[in-house]
Amino acid sequence: MGERFCVRNSGALAVVEGVGDHGCEYMTGGTVVILGKTGRNFAAGMSGGRAFVLDLIPSLVNTEMVDVLSIPKDQEENLKSILSRFYAETGSLIAHQLLGDWQAALKRFSLVMPRDYAKVLAVIDKAEREGRSVDDAIMEALNG
């Protein structure tokens, strides 16, 4: 089990079957999938990226900057694809079991999402839908 796993991750994709204390601390980007236990103080200072956690114990999450959510519809296939690749590359029994009953497994996952990062992603999505400059939209959102 990795103590302080993915601390300061800024863009990597990581899948692990459990972490110790301080997982995803000060993470600024990337995607983490945790298929096992987390230690205390998970996501402290996490300002970006996404963490998908199986059977998360919410009391272990430092919620100062993040929310714990159900998996959004637009992320279900992404998570399944990551697990499929992980299984293909490692032969993980946990991933295999989860993929075997995906709809049940999906209900066991939580998404740990930084609040400010979610707001920026929403601004980007809206600008793209409207055909506007993403940079201009972000600057407008930041400057009010």
TIVO-204134 format. One record per atom (N, C-alpha, C, O): residue number from 1; residue in one letter; z, y, x. Coordinates in pm, whole numbers. Atoms other than C-alpha are relative to their C-alpha. Example, Ala and Ser with C-alpha at 12.3 -4.5 7.8 and 13.67 -1.06 7.14 Angstrom:
TIVO-204134
+-----+---------+--------+--------+--------+
| num | residuo |     c3 |     c2 |     c1 |
+-----+---------+--------+--------+--------+
|   1 |       a |      0 |   -119 |     89 |
|   1 |       a |    780 |   -450 |   1230 |
|   1 |       a |      0 |    120 |     90 |
|   1 |       a |     66 |    118 |    194 |
|   2 |       s |     -6 |   -119 |    -82 |
|   2 |       s |    714 |   -106 |   1367 |
|   2 |       s |     73 |    109 |    -77 |
|   2 |       s |     90 |    220 |    -26 |
+-----+---------+--------+--------+--------+
***
This chain:
TIVO-204134
+-----+---------+--------+--------+--------+
| num | residuo |     c3 |     c2 |     c1 |
+-----+---------+--------+--------+--------+
|   1 |       m |      0 |   -117 |     85 |
|   1 |       m |      0 |      0 |      0 |
|   1 |       m |      0 |    124 |     90 |
|   1 |       m |     74 |    131 |    188 |
|   2 |       g |     12 |   -119 |    -83 |
|   2 |       g |    -96 |    340 |    138 |
|   2 |       g |     94 |    112 |    -42 |
|   2 |       g |     82 |    166 |   -151 |
|   3 |       e |    -81 |   -120 |     23 |
|   3 |       e |    173 |    606 |    159 |
|   3 |       e |    -90 |    121 |     20 |
|   3 |       e |   -170 |    124 |    113 |
|   4 |       r |     77 |   -124 |    -12 |
|   4 |       r |     19 |    950 |    105 |
|   4 |       r |   -151 |    -26 |     -1 |
|   4 |       r |   -225 |     35 |     76 |
|   5 |       f |    141 |     39 |      9 |
|   5 |       f |   -317 |    797 |     10 |
|   5 |       f |    -86 |    114 |    -54 |
|   5 |       f |    -51 |    178 |   -154 |
|   6 |       c |     98 |   -103 |     36 |
|   6 |       c |   -612 |   1039 |    -15 |
|   6 |       c |     58 |    142 |     -2 |
|   6 |       c |     14 |    227 |    -79 |
|   7 |       v |    -53 |   -135 |    -15 |
|   7 |       v |   -403 |   1339 |     83 |
|   7 |       v |   -111 |     88 |     56 |
|   7 |       v |   -176 |     52 |    154 |
|   8 |       r |    103 |    -98 |    -39 |
|   8 |       r |   -637 |   1638 |    116 |
|   8 |       r |   -142 |    -55 |    -12 |
|   8 |       r |   -234 |     -3 |     52 |
|   9 |       n |    136 |     50 |     24 |
|   9 |       n |   -935 |   1429 |     -2 |
|   9 |       n |    -82 |    115 |    -54 |
|   9 |       n |    -41 |    183 |   -148 |
|  10 |       s |     82 |   -111 |     45 |
|  10 |       s |  -1216 |   1678 |    -43 |
|  10 |       s |   -138 |    -43 |    -48 |
|  10 |       s |   -222 |     42 |    -78 |
|  11 |       g |    130 |     41 |     49 |
|  11 |       g |  -1509 |   1464 |   -147 |
|  11 |       g |    -28 |   -148 |      6 |
|  11 |       g |   -133 |   -193 |    -41 |
|  12 |       a |     22 |    144 |    -14 |
|  12 |       a |  -1470 |   1096 |    -74 |
|  12 |       a |     23 |    -73 |   -131 |
|  12 |       a |     97 |    -27 |   -219 |
|  13 |       l |    -27 |     95 |    108 |
|  13 |       l |  -1486 |    813 |   -325 |
|  13 |       l |     88 |   -108 |     61 |
|  13 |       l |     52 |   -169 |    161 |
|  14 |       a |    -92 |    100 |    -52 |
|  14 |       a |  -1191 |    580 |   -274 |
|  14 |       a |     52 |    -87 |   -115 |
|  14 |       a |     86 |    -36 |   -222 |
|  15 |       v |    -56 |     94 |     97 |
|  15 |       v |  -1079 |    269 |   -461 |
|  15 |       v |    106 |    -80 |     75 |
|  15 |       v |     83 |   -126 |    187 |
|  16 |       v |   -111 |     69 |    -65 |
|  16 |       v |   -747 |    103 |   -385 |
|  16 |       v |     79 |    -75 |   -107 |
|  16 |       v |     76 |    -39 |   -225 |
|  17 |       e |    -76 |     81 |     96 |
|  17 |       e |   -522 |   -156 |   -546 |
|  17 |       e |    148 |     36 |     -4 |
|  17 |       e |    230 |    -44 |    -50 |
|  18 |       g |   -136 |    -50 |     10 |
|  18 |       g |   -202 |     49 |   -514 |
|  18 |       g |     27 |    102 |    108 |
|  18 |       g |    -30 |     93 |    217 |
|  19 |       v |    -36 |   -102 |    -98 |
|  19 |       v |    -53 |    349 |   -336 |
|  19 |       v |    150 |     24 |     -4 |
|  19 |       v |    218 |     -8 |   -101 |
|  20 |       g |   -141 |    -35 |     -8 |
|  20 |       g |    288 |    465 |   -224 |
|  20 |       g |     23 |    142 |    -51 |
|  20 |       g |    -51 |    192 |   -135 |
|  21 |       d |    -37 |   -135 |     42 |
|  21 |       d |    451 |    805 |   -265 |
|  21 |       d |   -104 |    102 |     46 |
|  21 |       d |   -168 |     84 |    150 |
|  22 |       h |     83 |   -116 |    -33 |
|  22 |       h |    247 |   1128 |   -263 |
|  22 |       h |   -150 |    -27 |     -1 |
|  22 |       h |   -224 |     41 |     69 |
|  23 |       g |    143 |     26 |     12 |
|  23 |       g |    -93 |    979 |   -353 |
|  23 |       g |    -72 |    122 |    -55 |
|  23 |       g |    -21 |    190 |   -144 |
|  24 |       c |     88 |   -111 |     43 |
|  24 |       c |   -371 |   1239 |   -400 |
|  24 |       c |     65 |    137 |     17 |
|  24 |       c |     29 |    232 |    -52 |
|  25 |       e |    -68 |   -126 |    -27 |
|  25 |       e |   -143 |   1512 |   -265 |
|  25 |       e |    -99 |    100 |     61 |
|  25 |       e |   -170 |     67 |    156 |
|  26 |       y |     88 |   -108 |    -48 |
|  26 |       y |   -334 |   1840 |   -210 |
|  26 |       y |   -148 |    -38 |     -1 |
|  26 |       y |   -227 |     16 |     76 |
|  27 |       m |    140 |     41 |     12 |
|  27 |       m |   -659 |   1669 |   -310 |
|  27 |       m |    -80 |    117 |    -57 |
|  27 |       m |    -35 |    184 |   -150 |
|  28 |       t |     83 |   -112 |     45 |
|  28 |       t |   -941 |   1922 |   -356 |
|  28 |       t |   -134 |    -44 |    -57 |
|  28 |       t |   -207 |     38 |   -112 |
|  29 |       g |    127 |     48 |     52 |
|  29 |       g |  -1237 |   1703 |   -452 |
|  29 |       g |     -8 |   -150 |     13 |
|  29 |       g |     85 |   -215 |     62 |
|  30 |       g |     21 |    143 |    -10 |
|  30 |       g |  -1377 |   1355 |   -472 |
|  30 |       g |     53 |    -75 |   -120 |
|  30 |       g |     98 |    -16 |   -218 |
|  31 |       t |    -43 |     88 |    108 |
|  31 |       t |  -1287 |   1060 |   -690 |
|  31 |       t |     83 |   -113 |     58 |
|  31 |       t |     46 |   -173 |    159 |
|  32 |       v |    -88 |    108 |    -41 |
|  32 |       v |  -1003 |    812 |   -655 |
|  32 |       v |     22 |    -91 |   -120 |
|  32 |       v |     47 |    -44 |   -231 |
|  33 |       v |    -31 |     99 |    102 |
|  33 |       v |   -959 |    492 |   -855 |
|  33 |       v |    113 |    -86 |     55 |
|  33 |       v |    101 |   -145 |    162 |
|  34 |       i |   -117 |     77 |    -44 |
|  34 |       i |   -620 |    322 |   -831 |
|  34 |       i |     23 |   -113 |    -99 |
|  34 |       i |     47 |    -90 |   -217 |
|  35 |       l |    -11 |    121 |     82 |
|  35 |       l |   -595 |    -34 |   -962 |
|  35 |       l |    136 |    -67 |     15 |
|  35 |       l |    147 |   -189 |      5 |
|  36 |       g |   -134 |     55 |    -17 |
|  36 |       g |   -224 |    -76 |   -906 |
|  36 |       g |    102 |    112 |    -13 |
|  36 |       g |     74 |    219 |    -66 |
|  37 |       k |   -111 |    -94 |     14 |
|  37 |       k |    105 |    104 |   -883 |
|  37 |       k |    -20 |    126 |     84 |
|  37 |       k |    -88 |    125 |    186 |
|  38 |       t |    -10 |   -123 |    -79 |
|  38 |       t |    156 |    461 |   -767 |
|  38 |       t |    147 |     25 |     26 |
|  38 |       t |    234 |    -18 |    -49 |
|  39 |       g |   -137 |    -41 |    -29 |
|  39 |       g |    466 |    597 |   -604 |
|  39 |       g |     31 |    131 |    -69 |
|  39 |       g |    -44 |    180 |   -153 |
|  40 |       r |    -44 |   -127 |     60 |
|  40 |       r |    653 |    912 |   -695 |
|  40 |       r |    -82 |    116 |     55 |
|  40 |       r |   -147 |    104 |    159 |
|  41 |       n |     63 |   -126 |    -42 |
|  41 |       n |    511 |   1264 |   -668 |
|  41 |       n |   -152 |    -11 |      9 |
|  41 |       n |   -215 |     55 |     93 |
|  42 |       f |    145 |     17 |      1 |
|  42 |       f |    155 |   1155 |   -745 |
|  42 |       f |    -66 |    131 |    -44 |
|  42 |       f |    -22 |    193 |   -141 |
|  43 |       a |     84 |   -116 |     32 |
|  43 |       a |    -99 |   1444 |   -751 |
|  43 |       a |     68 |    136 |     27 |
|  43 |       a |     25 |    237 |    -28 |
|  44 |       a |    -64 |   -127 |    -34 |
|  44 |       a |    136 |   1710 |   -608 |
|  44 |       a |   -101 |     91 |     70 |
|  44 |       a |   -161 |     51 |    169 |
|  45 |       g |     91 |    -95 |    -61 |
|  45 |       g |    -74 |   2015 |   -527 |
|  45 |       g |   -147 |    -35 |    -16 |
|  45 |       g |   -232 |     23 |     52 |
|  46 |       m |    140 |     42 |     20 |
|  46 |       m |   -393 |   1844 |   -651 |
|  46 |       m |    -75 |    110 |    -75 |
|  46 |       m |    -43 |    141 |   -190 |
|  47 |       s |     74 |   -111 |     61 |
|  47 |       s |   -642 |   2124 |   -721 |
|  47 |       s |   -143 |    -35 |    -36 |
|  47 |       s |   -211 |     44 |   -101 |
|  48 |       g |    137 |     40 |     31 |
|  48 |       g |   -970 |   1932 |   -748 |
|  48 |       g |    -17 |   -149 |      4 |
|  48 |       g |     72 |   -222 |     49 |
|  49 |       g |     31 |    142 |      3 |
|  49 |       g |  -1132 |   1595 |   -795 |
|  49 |       g |     56 |    -67 |   -123 |
|  49 |       g |    113 |     -4 |   -212 |
|  50 |       r |    -47 |     81 |    113 |
|  50 |       r |  -1047 |   1316 |  -1034 |
|  50 |       r |     70 |   -124 |     54 |
|  50 |       r |     30 |   -180 |    156 |
|  51 |       a |    -67 |    126 |    -33 |
|  51 |       a |   -804 |   1026 |  -1016 |
|  51 |       a |      9 |    -84 |   -126 |
|  51 |       a |     70 |    -43 |   -225 |
|  52 |       f |     -8 |     97 |    108 |
|  52 |       f |   -848 |    728 |  -1246 |
|  52 |       f |    107 |   -100 |     40 |
|  52 |       f |     97 |   -162 |    146 |
|  53 |       v |   -113 |     85 |    -39 |
|  53 |       v |   -526 |    526 |  -1252 |
|  53 |       v |     27 |   -103 |   -110 |
|  53 |       v |     41 |    -68 |   -227 |
|  54 |       l |    -30 |    109 |     91 |
|  54 |       l |   -463 |    188 |  -1413 |
|  54 |       l |    150 |     -8 |    -25 |
|  54 |       l |    230 |     -5 |     69 |
|  55 |       d |   -141 |     18 |     40 |
|  55 |       d |   -135 |    152 |  -1604 |
|  55 |       d |     92 |    104 |     63 |
|  55 |       d |    199 |     72 |    114 |
|  56 |       l |    -76 |   -111 |    -59 |
|  56 |       l |    -10 |    491 |  -1487 |
|  56 |       l |    135 |     18 |    -68 |
|  56 |       l |    146 |     10 |   -191 |
|  57 |       i |   -132 |    -37 |     51 |
|  57 |       i |    358 |    570 |  -1527 |
|  57 |       i |      8 |    152 |      9 |
|  57 |       i |     26 |    207 |    118 |
|  58 |       p |      9 |   -147 |     -3 |
|  58 |       p |    343 |    939 |  -1629 |
|  58 |       p |    116 |     70 |     70 |
|  58 |       p |     97 |    178 |    127 |
|  59 |       s |   -116 |    -66 |    -63 |
|  59 |       s |    693 |   1018 |  -1499 |
|  59 |       s |    -13 |      7 |    152 |
|  59 |       s |     61 |     81 |    216 |
|  60 |       l |     20 |     -4 |   -145 |
|  60 |       l |    567 |    954 |  -1143 |
|  60 |       l |    -99 |    108 |     43 |
|  60 |       l |   -118 |    132 |    162 |
|  61 |       v |    102 |   -101 |    -29 |
|  61 |       v |    302 |   1227 |  -1170 |
|  61 |       v |     65 |    138 |      9 |
|  61 |       v |    146 |    175 |    -76 |
|  62 |       n |    -43 |   -139 |    -12 |
|  62 |       n |    375 |   1579 |  -1046 |
|  62 |       n |    -99 |     83 |    -82 |
|  62 |       n |   -212 |    106 |    -38 |
|  63 |       t |     90 |    -65 |     95 |
|  63 |       t |    226 |   1770 |  -1341 |
|  63 |       t |     -7 |    152 |     14 |
|  63 |       t |    -51 |    221 |    -77 |
|  64 |       e |      4 |   -145 |    -21 |
|  64 |       e |    259 |   2119 |  -1193 |
|  64 |       e |   -143 |     55 |    -12 |
|  64 |       e |   -162 |    164 |    -66 |
|  65 |       m |    138 |    -50 |     -1 |
|  65 |       m |   -121 |   2150 |  -1153 |
|  65 |       m |    -98 |    -91 |    -74 |
|  65 |       m |   -216 |    -58 |    -84 |
|  66 |       v |     91 |     98 |     60 |
|  66 |       v |   -263 |   1847 |  -1338 |
|  66 |       v |     43 |    -39 |   -140 |
|  66 |       v |    158 |    -21 |   -179 |
|  67 |       d |    -28 |     62 |    129 |
|  67 |       d |   -287 |   1691 |  -1680 |
|  67 |       d |    -33 |   -148 |     10 |
|  67 |       d |   -119 |   -188 |     89 |
|  68 |       v |     29 |    142 |     10 |
|  68 |       v |   -280 |   1320 |  -1758 |
|  68 |       v |    -71 |    -20 |   -134 |
|  68 |       v |    -16 |     10 |   -240 |
|  69 |       l |     86 |     10 |    117 |
|  69 |       l |   -559 |   1238 |  -2002 |
|  69 |       l |    -51 |   -142 |    -19 |
|  69 |       l |    -46 |   -225 |     72 |
|  70 |       s |     77 |    122 |     24 |
|  70 |       s |   -735 |    947 |  -2166 |
|  70 |       s |   -134 |     19 |     70 |
|  70 |       s |   -173 |    132 |    100 |
|  71 |       i |    131 |    -10 |    -66 |
|  71 |       i |  -1070 |    868 |  -2006 |
|  71 |       i |   -100 |     62 |    -96 |
|  71 |       i |   -124 |      7 |   -204 |
|  72 |       p |    101 |    -63 |     87 |
|  72 |       p |  -1330 |   1106 |  -2152 |
|  72 |       p |   -124 |    -89 |    -11 |
|  72 |       p |   -159 |   -161 |     83 |
|  73 |       k |    122 |     80 |     23 |
|  73 |       k |  -1643 |    945 |  -2300 |
|  73 |       k |   -101 |     17 |    113 |
|  73 |       k |   -164 |    -80 |    155 |
|  74 |       d |    101 |    -25 |   -103 |
|  74 |       d |  -1860 |   1112 |  -2034 |
|  74 |       d |     37 |    -57 |    136 |
|  74 |       d |    -44 |    -50 |    230 |
|  75 |       q |    -41 |     61 |   -127 |
|  75 |       q |  -1662 |    937 |  -1757 |
|  75 |       q |     13 |   -152 |     -6 |
|  75 |       q |     38 |   -216 |     96 |
|  76 |       e |    -18 |    144 |     15 |
|  76 |       e |  -1648 |    583 |  -1897 |
|  76 |       e |    -99 |    -79 |     86 |
|  76 |       e |    -59 |   -172 |    156 |
|  77 |       e |    101 |     73 |    -78 |
|  77 |       e |  -1976 |    466 |  -1738 |
|  77 |       e |     18 |     22 |    150 |
|  77 |       e |     -5 |    -68 |    230 |
|  78 |       n |    -27 |    -30 |   -140 |
|  78 |       n |  -1890 |    639 |  -1411 |
|  78 |       n |    109 |    -92 |     54 |
|  78 |       n |     95 |   -151 |    161 |
|  79 |       l |   -111 |     85 |    -41 |
|  79 |       l |  -1561 |    451 |  -1389 |
|  79 |       l |    -44 |   -147 |      7 |
|  79 |       l |    -10 |   -217 |    102 |
|  80 |       k |     46 |    138 |      1 |
|  80 |       k |  -1725 |    121 |  -1483 |
|  80 |       k |    -92 |    -28 |    119 |
|  80 |       k |    -85 |   -134 |    180 |
|  81 |       s |     91 |     15 |   -113 |
|  81 |       s |  -1995 |    173 |  -1220 |
|  81 |       s |     77 |     -9 |    133 |
|  81 |       s |     44 |    -91 |    219 |
|  82 |       i |    -83 |      4 |   -122 |
|  82 |       i |  -1734 |    243 |   -951 |
|  82 |       i |     69 |   -135 |     13 |
|  82 |       i |     70 |   -195 |    121 |
|  83 |       l |    -68 |    131 |     -4 |
|  83 |       l |  -1541 |    -72 |  -1045 |
|  83 |       l |    -98 |   -113 |     28 |
|  83 |       l |    -65 |   -207 |    100 |
|  84 |       s |    101 |    103 |    -24 |
|  84 |       s |  -1861 |   -279 |  -1048 |
|  84 |       s |    -39 |     -4 |    146 |
|  84 |       s |    -51 |   -112 |    205 |
|  85 |       r |     33 |     -6 |   -144 |
|  85 |       r |  -1952 |   -162 |   -699 |
|  85 |       r |    116 |    -53 |     84 |
|  85 |       r |     95 |   -127 |    180 |
|  86 |       f |   -118 |     45 |    -73 |
|  86 |       f |  -1596 |   -222 |   -579 |
|  86 |       f |      9 |   -153 |     -6 |
|  86 |       f |     35 |   -218 |     96 |
|  87 |       y |     -4 |    145 |     14 |
|  87 |       y |  -1605 |   -576 |   -716 |
|  87 |       y |   -109 |    -66 |     84 |
|  87 |       y |    -84 |   -165 |    153 |
|  88 |       a |    112 |     58 |    -75 |
|  88 |       a |  -1947 |   -645 |   -562 |
|  88 |       a |     25 |      3 |    150 |
|  88 |       a |    -14 |    -89 |    222 |
|  89 |       e |    -22 |    -17 |   -144 |
|  89 |       e |  -1835 |   -520 |   -221 |
|  89 |       e |    125 |    -71 |     51 |
|  89 |       e |    133 |   -106 |    169 |
|  90 |       t |   -128 |     55 |    -48 |
|  90 |       t |  -1482 |   -668 |   -211 |
|  90 |       t |     40 |   -132 |    -64 |
|  90 |       t |    124 |   -204 |     -9 |
|  91 |       g |    -43 |    120 |     71 |
|  91 |       g |  -1459 |   -953 |   -460 |
|  91 |       g |    137 |     15 |    -64 |
|  91 |       g |    203 |    -85 |    -93 |
|  92 |       s |   -132 |    -27 |     57 |
|  92 |       s |  -1145 |   -789 |   -603 |
|  92 |       s |     21 |    -73 |   -133 |
|  92 |       s |    -57 |    -58 |   -227 |
|  93 |       l |    -33 |     71 |    123 |
|  93 |       l |   -985 |  -1013 |   -865 |
|  93 |       l |     42 |     98 |   -110 |
|  93 |       l |     13 |     76 |   -227 |
|  94 |       i |    -42 |   -100 |     99 |
|  94 |       i |   -834 |   -709 |  -1036 |
|  94 |       i |   -122 |     64 |    -64 |
|  94 |       i |   -130 |     73 |   -187 |
|  95 |       a |    122 |    -61 |     53 |
|  95 |       a |  -1173 |   -540 |  -1072 |
|  95 |       a |    -75 |    -99 |    -88 |
|  95 |       a |   -126 |    -62 |   -194 |
|  96 |       h |     69 |    102 |     77 |
|  96 |       h |  -1325 |   -867 |  -1194 |
|  96 |       h |     63 |    -17 |   -138 |
|  96 |       h |     -8 |    -24 |   -239 |
|  97 |       q |    -70 |     15 |    128 |
|  97 |       q |  -1060 |   -906 |  -1465 |
|  97 |       q |    -24 |    121 |    -90 |
|  97 |       q |    -45 |    106 |   -210 |
|  98 |       l |     20 |   -122 |     79 |
|  98 |       l |  -1099 |   -545 |  -1577 |
|  98 |       l |   -141 |      5 |    -58 |
|  98 |       l |   -159 |     39 |   -174 |
|  99 |       l |    139 |     -3 |     46 |
|  99 |       l |  -1477 |   -571 |  -1599 |
|  99 |       l |    -27 |   -108 |   -104 |
|  99 |       l |   -117 |    -94 |   -187 |
| 100 |       g |     18 |    110 |     95 |
| 100 |       g |  -1444 |   -898 |  -1794 |
| 100 |       g |     33 |     37 |   -142 |
| 100 |       g |    -21 |    -22 |   -235 |
| 101 |       d |    -32 |    -50 |    134 |
| 101 |       d |  -1290 |   -715 |  -2090 |
| 101 |       d |     10 |    152 |     10 |
| 101 |       d |    118 |    211 |      1 |
| 102 |       w |      8 |   -142 |    -33 |
| 102 |       w |  -1403 |   -359 |  -2028 |
| 102 |       w |     64 |     89 |   -106 |
| 102 |       w |    136 |    183 |    -71 |
| 103 |       q |    -55 |    -88 |    104 |
| 103 |       q |  -1306 |   -209 |  -2366 |
| 103 |       q |    153 |     -1 |      1 |
| 103 |       q |    215 |    103 |    -19 |
| 104 |       a |   -146 |      9 |    -10 |
| 104 |       a |   -948 |   -333 |  -2333 |
| 104 |       a |     48 |     69 |    128 |
| 104 |       a |    149 |    140 |    127 |
| 105 |       a |    -38 |    -59 |   -129 |
| 105 |       a |   -934 |   -227 |  -1967 |
| 105 |       a |     -5 |    151 |     -6 |
| 105 |       a |     83 |    219 |     48 |
| 106 |       l |     19 |   -144 |      8 |
| 106 |       l |  -1059 |    122 |  -2044 |
| 106 |       l |    122 |     69 |    -61 |
| 106 |       l |    158 |    180 |    -21 |
| 107 |       k |   -120 |    -56 |     66 |
| 107 |       k |   -755 |    183 |  -2266 |
| 107 |       k |    120 |      4 |     93 |
| 107 |       k |    216 |     76 |     67 |
| 108 |       r |   -112 |      6 |    -94 |
| 108 |       r |   -527 |    104 |  -1971 |
| 108 |       r |     -9 |    108 |    108 |
| 108 |       r |     88 |    130 |    182 |
| 109 |       f |     20 |   -103 |   -102 |
| 109 |       f |   -670 |    381 |  -1751 |
| 109 |       f |     39 |    138 |    -51 |
| 109 |       f |     27 |    168 |   -169 |
| 110 |       s |    -25 |   -142 |     24 |
| 110 |       s |   -558 |    742 |  -1733 |
| 110 |       s |    -81 |     79 |    100 |
| 110 |       s |   -111 |     32 |    209 |
| 111 |       l |     67 |    -93 |    -90 |
| 111 |       l |   -741 |   1035 |  -1581 |
| 111 |       l |    100 |    108 |     37 |
| 111 |       l |    156 |    174 |    -50 |
| 112 |       v |    -82 |   -110 |    -49 |
| 112 |       v |   -538 |   1271 |  -1366 |
| 112 |       v |    -98 |    109 |     43 |
| 112 |       v |   -177 |     91 |    136 |
| 113 |       m |    100 |   -105 |    -17 |
| 113 |       m |   -729 |   1599 |  -1377 |
| 113 |       m |     68 |    135 |     22 |
| 113 |       m |    149 |    178 |    -60 |
| 114 |       p |    -54 |   -135 |    -24 |
| 114 |       p |   -638 |   1934 |  -1220 |
| 114 |       p |    -50 |     98 |   -107 |
| 114 |       p |   -169 |    101 |   -138 |
| 115 |       r |     35 |    -95 |    107 |
| 115 |       r |   -632 |   2206 |  -1489 |
| 115 |       r |   -107 |     99 |     42 |
| 115 |       r |   -206 |    117 |    -29 |
| 116 |       d |     97 |   -101 |    -43 |
| 116 |       d |   -819 |   2472 |  -1291 |
| 116 |       d |   -136 |    -62 |     31 |
| 116 |       d |   -239 |      0 |      2 |
| 117 |       y |    125 |     70 |    -29 |
| 117 |       y |  -1082 |   2222 |  -1175 |
| 117 |       y |    -73 |    -31 |   -130 |
| 117 |       y |   -195 |    -16 |   -137 |
| 118 |       a |     61 |     29 |    131 |
| 118 |       a |  -1142 |   2119 |  -1537 |
| 118 |       a |    -63 |    126 |    -58 |
| 118 |       a |   -171 |    120 |   -118 |
| 119 |       k |     55 |   -127 |     50 |
| 119 |       k |  -1194 |   2486 |  -1629 |
| 119 |       k |   -130 |     35 |     72 |
| 119 |       k |   -226 |     78 |      8 |
| 120 |       v |    121 |    -30 |    -77 |
| 120 |       v |  -1448 |   2534 |  -1349 |
| 120 |       v |   -113 |    -94 |    -41 |
| 120 |       v |   -227 |    -49 |    -57 |
| 121 |       l |    103 |     94 |     43 |
| 121 |       l |  -1635 |   2218 |  -1452 |
| 121 |       l |    -55 |     38 |   -137 |
| 121 |       l |   -175 |     23 |   -162 |
| 122 |       a |     45 |    -43 |    133 |
| 122 |       a |  -1649 |   2348 |  -1811 |
| 122 |       a |    -91 |    123 |     10 |
| 122 |       a |   -191 |    131 |    -61 |
| 123 |       v |     84 |   -119 |    -21 |
| 123 |       v |  -1791 |   2683 |  -1692 |
| 123 |       v |   -137 |    -42 |     55 |
| 123 |       v |   -240 |      9 |     10 |
| 124 |       i |    124 |     48 |    -58 |
| 124 |       i |  -2053 |   2502 |  -1483 |
| 124 |       i |    -86 |    -69 |   -107 |
| 124 |       i |   -206 |    -43 |   -117 |
| 125 |       d |     72 |     73 |    105 |
| 125 |       d |  -2149 |   2274 |  -1773 |
| 125 |       d |    -62 |     97 |   -100 |
| 125 |       d |   -177 |     81 |   -139 |
| 126 |       k |     50 |    -99 |     97 |
| 126 |       k |  -2184 |   2569 |  -2012 |
| 126 |       k |   -116 |     80 |     59 |
| 126 |       k |   -216 |    102 |     -9 |
| 127 |       a |    107 |    -78 |    -65 |
| 127 |       a |  -2394 |   2771 |  -1765 |
| 127 |       a |   -127 |    -83 |     10 |
| 127 |       a |   -236 |    -32 |    -16 |
| 128 |       e |    118 |     87 |    -11 |
| 128 |       e |  -2626 |   2475 |  -1708 |
| 128 |       e |    -66 |    -21 |   -135 |
| 128 |       e |   -189 |    -21 |   -145 |
| 129 |       r |     55 |     17 |    135 |
| 129 |       r |  -2667 |   2417 |  -2084 |
| 129 |       r |    -74 |    124 |    -47 |
| 129 |       r |   -174 |    116 |   -118 |
| 130 |       e |     59 |   -128 |     42 |
| 130 |       e |  -2749 |   2786 |  -2132 |
| 130 |       e |   -110 |     48 |     95 |
| 130 |       e |   -171 |    151 |     70 |
| 131 |       g |    102 |    -40 |    -95 |
| 131 |       g |  -2986 |   2800 |  -1834 |
| 131 |       g |     38 |    122 |     83 |
| 131 |       g |    -48 |    195 |    131 |
| 132 |       r |    -51 |   -114 |    -76 |
| 132 |       r |  -2767 |   3058 |  -1660 |
| 132 |       r |     31 |    -42 |    143 |
| 132 |       r |     42 |   -161 |    173 |
| 133 |       s |    -39 |     25 |   -138 |
| 133 |       s |  -2682 |   3088 |  -1293 |
| 133 |       s |    145 |    -51 |      3 |
| 133 |       s |    235 |     13 |    -52 |
| 134 |       v |   -133 |     57 |    -11 |
| 134 |       v |  -2384 |   2866 |  -1216 |
| 134 |       v |     91 |     93 |     81 |
| 134 |       v |    206 |    115 |     43 |
| 135 |       d |    -79 |    -90 |    -84 |
| 135 |       d |  -2265 |   3102 |   -941 |
| 135 |       d |     44 |    123 |    -78 |
| 135 |       d |    160 |    165 |    -69 |
| 136 |       d |    -34 |   -118 |     80 |
| 136 |       d |  -2279 |   3403 |  -1176 |
| 136 |       d |    106 |    -35 |   -105 |
| 136 |       d |    200 |     42 |   -127 |
| 137 |       a |    -95 |     40 |    103 |
| 137 |       a |  -2092 |   3213 |  -1447 |
| 137 |       a |    140 |    -20 |     59 |
| 137 |       a |    240 |     18 |     -2 |
| 138 |       i |   -130 |     22 |    -64 |
| 138 |       i |  -1816 |   3111 |  -1206 |
| 138 |       i |     62 |    135 |     37 |
| 138 |       i |    181 |    156 |     15 |
| 139 |       m |    -52 |   -131 |    -37 |
| 139 |       m |  -1781 |   3468 |  -1076 |
| 139 |       m |     49 |     76 |   -123 |
| 139 |       m |    152 |    143 |   -118 |
| 140 |       e |    -43 |    -64 |    124 |
| 140 |       e |  -1762 |   3600 |  -1434 |
| 140 |       e |    133 |    -58 |    -48 |
| 140 |       e |    222 |     16 |    -90 |
| 141 |       a |   -124 |     65 |     45 |
| 141 |       a |  -1492 |   3345 |  -1519 |
| 141 |       a |    118 |     40 |     88 |
| 141 |       a |    229 |     61 |     39 |
| 142 |       l |   -107 |    -37 |    -92 |
| 142 |       l |  -1292 |   3433 |  -1209 |
| 142 |       l |     42 |    146 |    -14 |
| 142 |       l |    159 |    181 |      0 |
| 143 |       n |    -28 |   -143 |      8 |
| 143 |       n |  -1319 |   3806 |  -1258 |
| 143 |       n |     28 |     51 |   -140 |
| 143 |       n |     53 |    170 |   -160 |
| 144 |       g |    -32 |    -36 |    138 |
| 144 |       g |  -1263 |   3805 |  -1633 |
| 144 |       g |   -107 |     76 |    -61 |
| 144 |       g |    -97 |    114 |   -177 |
+-----+---------+--------+--------+--------+
***
